[in-house]
């Protein structure tokens, strides 16, 4: 009986540890990564998408299936890793990107 109880409690602990991450934590983490600091000026998540405003003046409106890794790759390719000033993506996949160096792109 004790063995069954121990196995059942072990299964319960594994299930509790493997639960999905908190969406609020993911949004806060995204804002911190995009702003490249431990705080963002403002962020919100609505049905329209994730909006982030950084203390540096950069802003992001992320809709659709755009990942943070894709945004960082666009910064590397289009902005030479100098930073994104404004980023807007639409649900249809169109992206408007403005770099800190003044260059603008519609992808």
CORDARA-V404767 format. One record per run of one state. SS is the DSSP state (H for helix, E for strand, C for the rest). FROM is the first residue (numbers start at 1). LEN is the number of residues. If there is no record, write none. Layout:
# CORDARA-V404767
ss;from;len
SS;FROM;LEN
SS;FROM;LEN
This chain:
# CORDARA-V404767
ss;from;len
C;1;1
H;2;16
C;18;5
H;23;13
C;36;6
E;42;5
C;47;2
E;49;5
C;54;5
E;59;4
C;63;5
H;68;11
C;79;5
E;84;6
C;90;5
E;95;5
C;100;4
E;104;3
C;107;1
